[in-house]
Amino acid sequence: MPQMSPLWWELLYIMFILLFMIMMIIIYYNKNYKYKNNIISKKINQLNWKW
């Protein structure tokens, strides 16, 4: 008969996995958002002609 771990260990593990996934999603979208802003600012700078 296998020995079962305490319930709070399993809950801590599940919480850790969920928090890790949420953190990675936030980091991904944050980098993606900064990248899009960088592209927009470059386009705006190209439109500003200096005579």
C-alpha distance matrix in Angstrom:
0.0 3.8 6.5 9.2 12.8 15.5 17.5 20.7 19.4 18.8 22.2 23.9 22.7 23.9 27.1 27.8 27.5 29.7 32.3 32.4 33.1 35.7 37.3 37.6 39.1 41.6 42.6 43.1 45.3 47.2 48.1 49.0 51.2 53.0 53.6 55.2 57.4 58.5 59.6 61.5 63.3 64.3 65.8 67.7 69.1 70.3 72.2 74.1 77.0 79.1 82.7
3.8 0.0 3.7 6.3 9.6 12.8 14.8 17.7 16.1 15.5 19.0 20.5 19.1 20.5 23.7 24.1 23.9 26.3 28.7 28.7 29.6 32.2 33.7 34.0 35.6 38.1 38.9 39.5 41.9 43.6 44.5 45.5 47.7 49.4 50.0 51.7 53.8 54.9 56.1 58.0 59.7 60.8 62.3 64.2 65.5 66.7 68.7 70.5 73.5 75.5 79.1
6.5 3.7 0.0 3.8 6.7 9.6 12.2 14.9 13.3 13.4 16.9 18.1 17.2 19.0 21.9 22.3 22.6 25.0 27.1 27.3 28.6 31.0 32.3 32.9 34.8 36.9 37.8 38.7 41.0 42.5 43.5 44.8 46.8 48.3 49.2 51.0 52.9 54.0 55.4 57.3 58.8 60.0 61.7 63.4 64.6 66.1 68.0 69.7 72.7 74.5 78.3
9.2 6.3 3.8 0.0 3.8 6.5 8.6 11.5 10.3 10.0 13.3 14.9 14.3 15.7 18.5 19.3 19.7 21.8 24.0 24.5 25.7 27.9 29.4 30.2 31.9 33.9 35.0 36.0 38.1 39.6 40.9 42.1 43.9 45.6 46.6 48.3 50.1 51.3 52.8 54.5 56.0 57.4 59.0 60.6 61.9 63.5 65.3 66.9 70.0 72.0 75.7
12.8 9.6 6.7 3.8 0.0 3.8 6.4 8.4 6.7 7.3 10.5 11.6 11.3 13.3 15.7 16.3 17.2 19.4 21.1 21.7 23.3 25.4 26.6 27.7 29.5 31.3 32.3 33.6 35.7 36.9 38.2 39.7 41.4 42.9 44.1 45.9 47.5 48.7 50.4 52.0 53.4 54.8 56.6 58.0 59.3 61.0 62.9 64.3 67.4 69.2 73.0
15.5 12.8 9.6 6.5 3.8 0.0 3.8 5.5 5.6 6.9 9.0 10.3 11.2 13.0 14.7 15.9 17.3 19.0 20.5 21.7 23.4 25.0 26.2 27.8 29.5 30.9 32.2 33.8 35.6 36.6 38.3 39.8 41.2 42.7 44.2 45.9 47.2 48.7 50.5 51.9 53.2 54.9 56.6 57.8 59.1 61.0 62.7 64.1 67.3 69.1 72.9
17.5 14.8 12.2 8.6 6.4 3.8 0.0 3.8 5.4 5.2 6.3 8.7 10.0 10.7 12.3 14.2 15.5 16.6 18.3 20.0 21.3 22.6 24.2 25.9 27.2 28.6 30.3 31.8 33.3 34.5 36.4 37.7 38.9 40.7 42.3 43.7 45.0 46.7 48.4 49.6 51.0 52.9 54.4 55.6 57.1 59.0 60.5 61.9 65.2 67.1 70.9
20.7 17.7 14.9 11.5 8.4 5.5 3.8 0.0 3.8 5.4 4.9 6.0 8.5 9.7 10.2 12.0 14.1 15.1 16.1 18.0 19.8 20.7 22.0 24.1 25.5 26.5 28.1 30.0 31.5 32.3 34.3 35.9 36.9 38.4 40.3 41.8 42.9 44.5 46.5 47.6 48.8 50.7 52.5 53.5 54.8 56.9 58.5 59.7 63.0 64.7 68.5
19.4 16.1 13.3 10.3 6.7 5.6 5.4 3.8 0.0 3.8 5.4 5.1 6.1 8.6 9.8 10.5 12.4 14.2 15.3 16.4 18.4 19.9 20.9 22.5 24.4 25.7 26.8 28.6 30.5 31.3 32.9 34.6 36.0 37.4 38.9 40.7 42.0 43.3 45.2 46.7 47.8 49.5 51.4 52.6 53.8 55.7 57.5 58.7 62.0 63.7 67.4
18.8 15.5 13.4 10.0 7.3 6.9 5.2 5.4 3.8 0.0 3.8 5.4 5.0 6.1 8.5 9.8 10.6 12.3 14.2 15.3 16.6 18.3 19.9 21.2 22.7 24.4 25.8 27.1 28.9 30.1 31.8 33.1 34.6 36.3 37.7 39.2 40.7 42.2 43.8 45.3 46.7 48.3 50.0 51.3 52.7 54.5 56.1 57.6 60.8 62.7 66.5
22.2 19.0 16.9 13.3 10.5 9.0 6.3 4.9 5.4 3.8 0.0 3.8 5.4 5.1 6.0 8.5 9.9 10.5 12.1 14.0 15.4 16.4 18.0 19.9 21.1 22.4 24.1 25.7 27.1 28.2 30.2 31.6 32.7 34.4 36.1 37.5 38.8 40.5 42.3 43.4 44.8 46.7 48.2 49.3 50.9 52.8 54.3 55.7 59.0 60.9 64.7
23.9 20.5 18.1 14.9 11.6 10.3 8.7 6.0 5.1 5.4 3.8 0.0 3.8 5.5 5.1 6.0 8.6 9.9 10.4 12.0 14.2 15.2 16.2 18.2 19.9 20.9 22.2 24.2 25.8 26.5 28.4 30.1 31.3 32.6 34.4 36.1 37.2 38.7 40.7 42.0 43.1 44.9 46.7 47.8 49.1 51.1 52.8 54.0 57.2 58.9 62.7
22.7 19.1 17.2 14.3 11.3 11.2 10.0 8.5 6.1 5.0 5.4 3.8 0.0 3.8 5.4 5.1 6.3 8.7 9.9 10.5 12.4 14.3 15.3 16.6 18.5 20.0 21.1 22.6 24.6 25.7 27.1 28.7 30.3 31.7 33.1 34.8 36.3 37.6 39.3 40.9 42.2 43.7 45.5 46.8 48.1 49.9 51.7 53.1 56.3 58.1 61.8
23.9 20.5 19.0 15.7 13.3 13.0 10.7 9.7 8.6 6.1 5.1 5.5 3.8 0.0 3.8 5.4 5.2 6.2 8.6 9.9 10.7 12.3 14.2 15.5 16.6 18.4 20.0 21.2 22.8 24.2 26.0 27.1 28.6 30.4 31.8 33.2 34.7 36.3 37.9 39.2 40.8 42.4 44.0 45.3 46.8 48.5 50.1 51.7 54.9 56.9 60.6
27.1 23.7 21.9 18.5 15.7 14.7 12.3 10.2 9.8 8.5 6.0 5.1 5.4 3.8 0.0 3.8 5.5 5.1 6.0 8.4 9.9 10.5 12.0 14.2 15.4 16.4 18.2 19.9 21.2 22.2 24.3 25.7 26.7 28.4 30.2 31.6 32.8 34.5 36.3 37.5 38.8 40.7 42.3 43.3 44.8 46.8 48.3 49.7 53.0 54.9 58.6
27.8 24.1 22.3 19.3 16.3 15.9 14.2 12.0 10.5 9.8 8.5 6.0 5.1 5.4 3.8 0.0 3.8 5.5 5.2 6.0 8.6 9.9 10.4 12.2 14.2 15.3 16.4 18.2 20.1 20.8 22.5 24.2 25.6 26.9 28.5 30.3 31.5 32.8 34.8 36.2 37.4 39.0 40.9 42.1 43.3 45.2 47.0 48.3 51.5 53.2 57.0
27.5 23.9 22.6 19.7 17.2 17.3 15.5 14.1 12.4 10.6 9.9 8.6 6.3 5.2 5.5 3.8 0.0 3.8 5.5 5.1 6.2 8.6 9.9 10.6 12.4 14.3 15.4 16.5 18.5 19.9 21.2 22.6 24.3 25.9 27.1 28.7 30.4 31.7 33.3 34.9 36.3 37.8 39.5 40.9 42.2 43.9 45.7 47.2 50.4 52.3 56.0
29.7 26.3 25.0 21.8 19.4 19.0 16.6 15.1 14.2 12.3 10.5 9.9 8.7 6.2 5.1 5.5 3.8 0.0 3.8 5.4 5.2 6.2 8.5 10.0 10.6 12.3 14.3 15.4 16.7 18.2 20.1 21.2 22.5 24.4 25.9 27.1 28.6 30.3 31.9 33.1 34.7 36.4 37.9 39.2 40.8 42.5 44.0 45.6 48.9 50.9 54.6
32.3 28.7 27.1 24.0 21.1 20.5 18.3 16.1 15.3 14.2 12.1 10.4 9.9 8.6 6.0 5.2 5.5 3.8 0.0 3.8 5.4 5.1 6.0 8.6 9.9 10.5 12.2 14.1 15.5 16.2 18.3 19.9 20.9 22.4 24.2 25.7 26.8 28.5 30.4 31.6 32.8 34.7 36.4 37.4 38.8 40.8 42.4 43.7 47.0 48.8 52.6
32.4 28.7 27.3 24.5 21.7 21.7 20.0 18.0 16.4 15.3 14.0 12.0 10.5 9.9 8.4 6.0 5.1 5.4 3.8 0.0 3.8 5.5 5.1 6.2 8.7 10.0 10.6 12.3 14.4 15.2 16.6 18.3 19.9 21.2 22.6 24.4 25.8 27.0 28.9 30.5 31.7 33.2 35.1 36.4 37.6 39.4 41.2 42.6 45.7 47.5 51.3
33.1 29.6 28.6 25.7 23.3 23.4 21.3 19.8 18.4 16.6 15.4 14.2 12.4 10.7 9.9 8.6 6.2 5.2 5.4 3.8 0.0 3.8 5.4 5.1 6.2 8.7 9.9 10.5 12.5 14.1 15.5 16.5 18.3 20.1 21.2 22.6 24.4 25.9 27.3 28.8 30.4 31.9 33.4 34.9 36.4 37.9 39.7 41.3 44.5 46.5 50.2
35.7 32.2 31.0 27.9 25.4 25.0 22.6 20.7 19.9 18.3 16.4 15.2 14.3 12.3 10.5 9.9 8.6 6.2 5.1 5.5 3.8 0.0 3.8 5.5 5.1 6.2 8.6 9.9 10.8 12.1 14.3 15.3 16.4 18.3 20.0 21.1 22.5 24.3 26.0 27.1 28.6 30.4 31.9 33.0 34.7 36.5 37.9 39.4 42.8 44.8 48.5
37.3 33.7 32.3 29.4 26.6 26.2 24.2 22.0 20.9 19.9 18.0 16.2 15.3 14.2 12.0 10.4 9.9 8.5 6.0 5.1 5.4 3.8 0.0 3.8 5.5 5.2 6.2 8.6 10.1 10.4 12.3 14.2 15.2 16.5 18.3 20.0 21.1 22.5 24.6 25.9 27.0 28.7 30.6 31.7 32.9 34.9 36.6 37.9 41.1 42.9 46.7
37.6 34.0 32.9 30.2 27.7 27.8 25.9 24.1 22.5 21.2 19.9 18.2 16.6 15.5 14.2 12.2 10.6 10.0 8.6 6.2 5.1 5.5 3.8 0.0 3.8 5.5 5.1 6.1 8.7 9.8 10.6 12.2 14.1 15.4 16.5 18.4 20.0 21.1 22.8 24.5 25.8 27.2 29.0 30.5 31.7 33.3 35.2 36.7 39.8 41.7 45.4
39.1 35.6 34.8 31.9 29.5 29.5 27.2 25.5 24.4 22.7 21.1 19.9 18.5 16.6 15.4 14.2 12.4 10.6 9.9 8.7 6.2 5.1 5.5 3.8 0.0 3.8 5.5 5.1 6.3 8.5 10.0 10.6 12.1 14.3 15.4 16.5 18.3 20.0 21.3 22.7 24.4 26.0 27.3 28.8 30.4 32.0 33.5 35.2 38.4 40.6 44.3
41.6 38.1 36.9 33.9 31.3 30.9 28.6 26.5 25.7 24.4 22.4 20.9 20.0 18.4 16.4 15.3 14.3 12.3 10.5 10.0 8.7 6.2 5.2 5.5 3.8 0.0 3.8 5.5 5.3 5.9 8.6 9.8 10.4 12.2 14.1 15.3 16.4 18.2 20.1 21.1 22.4 24.4 26.0 27.0 28.5 30.5 31.9 33.3 36.6 38.6 42.4
42.6 38.9 37.8 35.0 32.3 32.2 30.3 28.1 26.8 25.8 24.1 22.2 21.1 20.0 18.2 16.4 15.4 14.3 12.2 10.6 9.9 8.6 6.2 5.1 5.5 3.8 0.0 3.8 5.6 5.0 6.1 8.5 9.8 10.6 12.2 14.3 15.4 16.5 18.5 20.1 21.1 22.7 24.7 25.9 27.0 28.9 30.8 32.0 35.2 37.0 40.7
43.1 39.5 38.7 36.0 33.6 33.8 31.8 30.0 28.6 27.1 25.7 24.2 22.6 21.2 19.9 18.2 16.5 15.4 14.1 12.3 10.5 9.9 8.6 6.1 5.1 5.5 3.8 0.0 3.8 5.5 5.4 6.2 8.6 10.1 10.7 12.4 14.4 15.5 16.8 18.6 20.2 21.4 23.0 24.7 26.0 27.5 29.3 31.0 34.1 36.1 39.8
45.3 41.9 41.0 38.1 35.7 35.6 33.3 31.5 30.5 28.9 27.1 25.8 24.6 22.8 21.2 20.1 18.5 16.7 15.5 14.4 12.5 10.8 10.1 8.7 6.3 5.3 5.6 3.8 0.0 3.8 5.5 4.9 5.9 8.5 9.7 10.4 12.2 14.1 15.3 16.4 18.2 19.9 21.2 22.6 24.3 25.9 27.3 29.0 32.3 34.5 38.2
47.2 43.6 42.5 39.6 36.9 36.6 34.5 32.3 31.3 30.1 28.2 26.5 25.7 24.2 22.2 20.8 19.9 18.2 16.2 15.2 14.1 12.1 10.4 9.8 8.5 5.9 5.0 5.5 3.8 0.0 3.8 5.4 5.1 6.3 8.6 10.0 10.7 12.4 14.5 15.5 16.6 18.5 20.3 21.3 22.6 24.7 26.2 27.5 30.8 32.7 36.5
48.1 44.5 43.5 40.9 38.2 38.3 36.4 34.3 32.9 31.8 30.2 28.4 27.1 26.0 24.3 22.5 21.2 20.1 18.3 16.6 15.5 14.3 12.3 10.6 10.0 8.6 6.1 5.4 5.5 3.8 0.0 3.8 5.4 5.2 6.1 8.7 9.9 10.5 12.5 14.4 15.4 16.6 18.7 20.1 21.1 22.8 24.8 26.2 29.2 31.1 34.8
49.0 45.5 44.8 42.1 39.7 39.8 37.7 35.9 34.6 33.1 31.6 30.1 28.7 27.1 25.7 24.2 22.6 21.2 19.9 18.3 16.5 15.3 14.2 12.2 10.6 9.8 8.5 6.2 4.9 5.4 3.8 0.0 3.8 5.5 5.1 6.3 8.7 9.9 10.8 12.6 14.4 15.5 16.9 18.7 20.2 21.5 23.3 25.1 28.1 30.4 34.0
51.2 47.7 46.8 43.9 41.4 41.2 38.9 36.9 36.0 34.6 32.7 31.3 30.3 28.6 26.7 25.6 24.3 22.5 20.9 19.9 18.3 16.4 15.2 14.1 12.1 10.4 9.8 8.6 5.9 5.1 5.4 3.8 0.0 3.8 5.4 5.2 6.3 8.6 10.0 10.7 12.4 14.4 15.6 16.7 18.5 20.3 21.6 23.2 26.5 28.7 32.4
53.0 49.4 48.3 45.6 42.9 42.7 40.7 38.4 37.4 36.3 34.4 32.6 31.7 30.4 28.4 26.9 25.9 24.4 22.4 21.2 20.1 18.3 16.5 15.4 14.3 12.2 10.6 10.1 8.5 6.3 5.2 5.5 3.8 0.0 3.8 5.5 5.1 6.1 8.8 9.9 10.5 12.4 14.4 15.3 16.4 18.5 20.3 21.4 24.6 26.5 30.2
53.6 50.0 49.2 46.6 44.1 44.2 42.3 40.3 38.9 37.7 36.1 34.4 33.1 31.8 30.2 28.5 27.1 25.9 24.2 22.6 21.2 20.0 18.3 16.5 15.4 14.1 12.2 10.7 9.7 8.6 6.1 5.1 5.4 3.8 0.0 3.8 5.4 5.1 6.4 8.8 10.0 10.8 12.7 14.5 15.5 16.9 19.0 20.6 23.5 25.6 29.2
55.2 51.7 51.0 48.3 45.9 45.9 43.7 41.8 40.7 39.2 37.5 36.1 34.8 33.2 31.6 30.3 28.7 27.1 25.7 24.4 22.6 21.1 20.0 18.4 16.5 15.3 14.3 12.4 10.4 10.0 8.7 6.3 5.2 5.5 3.8 0.0 3.8 5.4 5.2 6.3 8.7 10.0 10.8 12.6 14.4 15.6 17.1 19.1 22.1 24.6 28.2
57.4 53.8 52.9 50.1 47.5 47.2 45.0 42.9 42.0 40.7 38.8 37.2 36.3 34.7 32.8 31.5 30.4 28.6 26.8 25.8 24.4 22.5 21.1 20.0 18.3 16.4 15.4 14.4 12.2 10.7 9.9 8.7 6.3 5.1 5.4 3.8 0.0 3.8 5.4 5.1 6.2 8.6 9.9 10.6 12.3 14.3 15.6 17.0 20.3 22.5 26.2
58.5 54.9 54.0 51.3 48.7 48.7 46.7 44.5 43.3 42.2 40.5 38.7 37.6 36.3 34.5 32.8 31.7 30.3 28.5 27.0 25.9 24.3 22.5 21.1 20.0 18.2 16.5 15.5 14.1 12.4 10.5 9.9 8.6 6.1 5.1 5.4 3.8 0.0 3.8 5.5 5.2 6.3 8.8 10.0 10.6 12.5 14.6 15.8 18.7 20.7 24.4
59.6 56.1 55.4 52.8 50.4 50.5 48.4 46.5 45.2 43.8 42.3 40.7 39.3 37.9 36.3 34.8 33.3 31.9 30.4 28.9 27.3 26.0 24.6 22.8 21.3 20.1 18.5 16.8 15.3 14.5 12.5 10.8 10.0 8.8 6.4 5.2 5.4 3.8 0.0 3.8 5.5 5.1 6.3 8.8 10.0 10.7 12.7 14.8 17.5 20.0 23.4
61.5 58.0 57.3 54.5 52.0 51.9 49.6 47.6 46.7 45.3 43.4 42.0 40.9 39.2 37.5 36.2 34.9 33.1 31.6 30.5 28.8 27.1 25.9 24.5 22.7 21.1 20.1 18.6 16.4 15.5 14.4 12.6 10.7 9.9 8.8 6.3 5.1 5.5 3.8 0.0 3.8 5.4 5.2 6.3 8.7 10.0 10.9 12.9 16.1 18.8 22.2
63.3 59.7 58.8 56.0 53.4 53.2 51.0 48.8 47.8 46.7 44.8 43.1 42.2 40.8 38.8 37.4 36.3 34.7 32.8 31.7 30.4 28.6 27.0 25.8 24.4 22.4 21.1 20.2 18.2 16.6 15.4 14.4 12.4 10.5 10.0 8.7 6.2 5.2 5.5 3.8 0.0 3.8 5.4 5.1 6.2 8.6 10.0 10.9 14.2 16.3 20.0
64.3 60.8 60.0 57.4 54.8 54.9 52.9 50.7 49.5 48.3 46.7 44.9 43.7 42.4 40.7 39.0 37.8 36.4 34.7 33.2 31.9 30.4 28.7 27.2 26.0 24.4 22.7 21.4 19.9 18.5 16.6 15.5 14.4 12.4 10.8 10.0 8.6 6.3 5.1 5.4 3.8 0.0 3.8 5.4 5.1 6.2 8.8 10.2 12.8 14.9 18.5
65.8 62.3 61.7 59.0 56.6 56.6 54.4 52.5 51.4 50.0 48.2 46.7 45.5 44.0 42.3 40.9 39.5 37.9 36.4 35.1 33.4 31.9 30.6 29.0 27.3 26.0 24.7 23.0 21.2 20.3 18.7 16.9 15.6 14.4 12.7 10.8 9.9 8.8 6.3 5.2 5.4 3.8 0.0 3.8 5.4 5.1 6.5 9.1 11.7 14.6 17.8
67.7 64.2 63.4 60.6 58.0 57.8 55.6 53.5 52.6 51.3 49.3 47.8 46.8 45.3 43.3 42.1 40.9 39.2 37.4 36.4 34.9 33.0 31.7 30.5 28.8 27.0 25.9 24.7 22.6 21.3 20.1 18.7 16.7 15.3 14.5 12.6 10.6 10.0 8.8 6.3 5.1 5.4 3.8 0.0 3.8 5.4 5.2 6.7 10.1 12.8 16.2
69.1 65.5 64.6 61.9 59.3 59.1 57.1 54.8 53.8 52.7 50.9 49.1 48.1 46.8 44.8 43.3 42.2 40.8 38.8 37.6 36.4 34.7 32.9 31.7 30.4 28.5 27.0 26.0 24.3 22.6 21.1 20.2 18.5 16.4 15.5 14.4 12.3 10.6 10.0 8.7 6.2 5.1 5.4 3.8 0.0 3.8 5.4 5.3 8.2 10.3 13.9
70.3 66.7 66.1 63.5 61.0 61.0 59.0 56.9 55.7 54.5 52.8 51.1 49.9 48.5 46.8 45.2 43.9 42.5 40.8 39.4 37.9 36.5 34.9 33.3 32.0 30.5 28.9 27.5 25.9 24.7 22.8 21.5 20.3 18.5 16.9 15.6 14.3 12.5 10.7 10.0 8.6 6.2 5.1 5.4 3.8 0.0 3.8 5.5 7.0 9.8 13.0
72.2 68.7 68.0 65.3 62.9 62.7 60.5 58.5 57.5 56.1 54.3 52.8 51.7 50.1 48.3 47.0 45.7 44.0 42.4 41.2 39.7 37.9 36.6 35.2 33.5 31.9 30.8 29.3 27.3 26.2 24.8 23.3 21.6 20.3 19.0 17.1 15.6 14.6 12.7 10.9 10.0 8.8 6.5 5.2 5.4 3.8 0.0 3.8 5.9 9.4 12.1
74.1 70.5 69.7 66.9 64.3 64.1 61.9 59.7 58.7 57.6 55.7 54.0 53.1 51.7 49.7 48.3 47.2 45.6 43.7 42.6 41.3 39.4 37.9 36.7 35.2 33.3 32.0 31.0 29.0 27.5 26.2 25.1 23.2 21.4 20.6 19.1 17.0 15.8 14.8 12.9 10.9 10.2 9.1 6.7 5.3 5.5 3.8 0.0 3.8 6.4 9.6
77.0 73.5 72.7 70.0 67.4 67.3 65.2 63.0 62.0 60.8 59.0 57.2 56.3 54.9 53.0 51.5 50.4 48.9 47.0 45.7 44.5 42.8 41.1 39.8 38.4 36.6 35.2 34.1 32.3 30.8 29.2 28.1 26.5 24.6 23.5 22.1 20.3 18.7 17.5 16.1 14.2 12.8 11.7 10.1 8.2 7.0 5.9 3.8 0.0 3.8 6.3
79.1 75.5 74.5 72.0 69.2 69.1 67.1 64.7 63.7 62.7 60.9 58.9 58.1 56.9 54.9 53.2 52.3 50.9 48.8 47.5 46.5 44.8 42.9 41.7 40.6 38.6 37.0 36.1 34.5 32.7 31.1 30.4 28.7 26.5 25.6 24.6 22.5 20.7 20.0 18.8 16.3 14.9 14.6 12.8 10.3 9.8 9.4 6.4 3.8 0.0 3.8
82.7 79.1 78.3 75.7 73.0 72.9 70.9 68.5 67.4 66.5 64.7 62.7 61.8 60.6 58.6 57.0 56.0 54.6 52.6 51.3 50.2 48.5 46.7 45.4 44.3 42.4 40.7 39.8 38.2 36.5 34.8 34.0 32.4 30.2 29.2 28.2 26.2 24.4 23.4 22.2 20.0 18.5 17.8 16.2 13.9 13.0 12.1 9.6 6.3 3.8 0.0
